[in-house]
C-alpha cells in the first residue's frame, strides 16, 4: 500500500536513497532511507539478521574496497 512505511537501505546508502526518491515520485507517502548505510548501522552496534530471522555478523559490503569501512561484523561481497 502506498501509505505503508517503507525503509530503504543498501551497503553505502546511495542506491537506497535513489530508490527512495523513485518510490516517493510514484506516490508512496512514508519512505525513509537508512541514513549512513548498512555499514554504519553495523558499526554502531545494531543487529543484523538473516532472511530466516537468525542473528548474523555477515554484512554485504559490495566490494573489497568498501569492506575497509566495516569496523564490526564480517564482510562478504562475493
N, C-alpha and C positions, 0 to 999 in steps of 0.2 A: 504493500500500500504506500502511496506517495506521502502519507502523513506519518509513516513509521520512522523511528530513529535509525539512522544508518551511520556507522563509523567506518571510514576507510583507513587503511594502513598498508604500508609496504616497508621494505627494508630501509630505505633512506628518507622517504616522505614526499618525494617529488611526484612520483606516479600517482600515489593515492590522492594528493592534492588536486591533480588534473582530473582524476576520475570524479572526485567530489564536486568540482566545478561543473562537469558534464551532467551529473545527476541533478544538481540544482537547476541547471538550464532545462532539464527535462521535466521539472515541476516537483521534484522531491523537496519537502519542506524542512526536514530536520537532518541535515547532512553535516557530519563533523569529520575532520581529518585528525588522526592521532599525531599531534604536533611532536616533532622530534624523531619520529620513526620507531620501528621495532627495535633498532639498535639502542636508542635512547631509553626505551621502555625497559629493556632487559638490564641495561647498565644502571638504571635507577633501582633495580631490585624487584621489579614487578614480575609476577609469574607468567609463564607461557605454557600452553597445553597442546597436546596432540589432538588431531581430529576426534579421537576416541575419548578425550577428556582426561588423559593422564598427564601429570606434570612432566615437563621436559626441559632440558638445558640447551637443546639444539635450536639454533637460530639461523634461518636462511639469510646469509649476508650478501647475496647476489654474486660476489666475486671475491677473489683473494685480496684484491685492493681494498674493498670495503671492510674486510674482516679485521683490519688493523684497528678499527674504531670500536669493536666489540670488546669491552673490558670484562664482562661476565658472560657466562654461558659458553656453548660450544658452537663455533662457526661451521656451517655447512653451506656449500654452494655448488655442488655438482649435481 
